[in-house]
Amino acid sequence: MEKFDLSTAGFDTAFIHAGQHRDKEWGALATPIYQTSTFCYETVEEGQKKIMREIPGYYYSRSGNPTNSVLEEKIAAIEGAEAAVSTASGLGAIGCVMVAFLRAGDHVVCGQCVYGGTNHIMGTNLAQFGIDVTFVDTTKPEEVEAAVRPNTKMLYFETVANPLMTVTDVAAMSKIAKAHGLKMVVDSTFTPPPILFAVKLGADIVVHSLTKYYNGHGDVIGGVAVGSKEDMDKVRNSAMTRFCGTALAPFNAYLVIRSMKTMGMRVRQHCANAMVMARYLEASPFVERVYYAGLESHPQHALAASQMQEGLFTGMISFELKDGINGLSAYDAGAKLLNNLGLAQIAVSLGDPDTLIEHPASMTHARVSKEDKEKAGISDGLIRLSVGLENVEDLIRDFEQAFAAL
Ligand SMILES: Cc1ncc(COP(=O)(O)O)c(C=O)c1O
């Protein structure tokens, strides 16, 4: 695309063209899949230079692969970052960032409402390596400030937190992180482009589960970290390549590249459907409370509207049913509702074309301790909905029949 300056292009153009270079051998339009574990050299000298990174090239797909490079360049361009490192899963990206930047004796300040797997890494795995973690409510800057210690090295949180949809002010957190010299790592999985650009709001490193909206078709597990070239070199060289070995398979990189071409349209439609579903649930006599940043009733609605773009929020909603519907507890009513649904599938994960519904306390957050769940406000009656791309009238019809059968 050398004849066109992509840095001035709109997001939908960039989703399609960024990172793509004309295939020099045959001119293939789609990115070729370099399904190879290793790469061959003409001479020993060439091999040594490539392995020592003295000349560009590839030597082994755990350390880098041309298909993965296209994906990384595309994502970095979209996120407004210098570089990206793709990984085998979202948690792989989070783990690599931890290994690259934390050492024994360090301390991390982490949002108290985060994905269950992240909570596990923070609360269990980091402790094994002598790293302390304090969980705080990152919607309250004063709590974050108070938790910082002399040995604090990292501030970690989710833009829209899984599963309670609390919204953290990324720019305000960045000010605190900069004042204390902390590496700020933001998980923006629930707010992918074109919704929110955390690097532009001051994050040092942004992680995404590519499994979710980036790939968006429910057929890939993948992750990515984006940030400065210096930080990404550390993630790639000290963590992924030499220690964790969490390379993304080239075939999966290809699938995400293909999916990203329609990402703008998909994400906008997920958000539009979610807004309709959130309003429908909020008006339902069966529902006690809806957590959705796009609703005026959400405590951080104004913040969400100002830091998210194009009037988009997310495709994710959580809600609680009323206690006592037909004599059922909120938990039992929730389980019955999920079992009654026909279109919405009972499954973890999110950001797929298919609407997915789950029960965080027993599914995505099952490993989070009862105490941590209570502290984060994850009740037994909470239900999480990933609104898909079906006709939204059909989703409402599905919920109508499921509520009626409670
Ligand atoms: C917010 C968030 N971050 C990270 C992850 C982990 O991603 P993956 O399942 O690709 O490892 C998830 C998974 O659900 C998530 O919801």
The ligand as an ORCA input file, in Angstrom:
! r2SCAN-3c Opt
* xyz 0 1
  C     -11.171     -9.674     29.914
  C     -10.447    -10.937     29.543
  N      -9.105    -10.934     29.478
  C      -8.412    -12.045     29.147
  C      -9.062    -13.234     28.892
  C      -8.257    -14.450     28.558
  O      -8.241    -14.679     27.193
  P      -8.028    -16.138     26.565
  O      -9.221    -16.934     26.929
  O      -7.865    -15.873     25.116
  O      -6.790    -16.683     27.199
  C     -10.447    -13.295     28.944
  C     -11.155    -14.549     28.684
  O     -12.350    -14.670     28.818
  C     -11.167    -12.110     29.293
  O     -12.514    -12.103     29.375
*
